[in-house]
């Protein structure tokens, strides 16, 4: 999961903002939904969006292939 959080230079807890998304995935998908995560602070996003989250989830039998 990649999380972009808009903030000022003195705003540091981007990872805490991303915790809510992680917790939701775990709540919905169980421990298999626990993501690897990166949280990045940035100056702005399109349309003045405060947070952008990208999640790539693989579902299905192909996940079990060697």
C-alpha positions in Angstrom: 0.0 0.0 0.0 1.3 3.4 -1.0 -0.1 6.4 0.9 0.5 10.0 0.0 -0.4 12.5 2.8 -0.6 16.2 2.1 1.0 18.3 4.9 3.1 21.2 5.8 6.9 20.9 6.4 6.4 20.5 10.1 3.8 17.7 9.8 5.5 14.4 10.5 3.0 11.6 11.4 2.2 10.5 7.8 2.4 6.9 9.0 -0.2 7.5 11.6 -2.6 8.8 9.0 -2.0 5.6 6.9 -2.7 3.4 9.9 -6.5 3.8 9.4 -6.3 2.3 5.9 -4.1 -0.6 7.2 -6.5 -1.2 10.0 -9.5 -1.3 7.6 -7.8 -3.8 5.3 -7.0 -6.0 8.3 -10.6 -5.7 9.6 -12.1 -6.6 6.2 -9.6 -9.2 5.0 -8.1 -10.5 8.2 -4.4 -11.0 8.7 -4.0 -11.8 5.0 -5.0 -8.2 4.3 -2.1 -6.8 6.3 -0.2 -4.7 3.8 3.4 -3.8 3.3 3.2 0.0 3.5 4.9 3.2 2.5 3.6 6.6 3.7 5.0 9.8 2.0 4.4 13.4 2.9 3.8 15.7 0.0 2.9 19.4 -0.6 -0.3 18.7 -2.7 -2.5 16.3 -4.6 -4.8 16.8 -7.6 -8.3 18.3 -6.7 -7.0 19.3 -3.3 -7.3 15.7 -2.1 -5.7 15.4 1.4 -4.8 11.7 1.1 -4.3 9.3 -1.8 -4.0 5.5 -1.3 -2.9 2.9 -3.8 -3.5 -0.7 -3.0 -2.6 -3.7 -5.2 -4.2 -6.9 -4.1 -3.8 -10.2 -5.8 -6.7 -12.6 -5.5 -7.2 -16.1 -6.7 -5.3 -19.3 -7.2 -2.4 -17.7 -9.1 -1.2 -16.4 -5.8 -0.3 -19.9 -4.8 1.9 -20.7 -7.8 5.6 -21.3 -7.3 
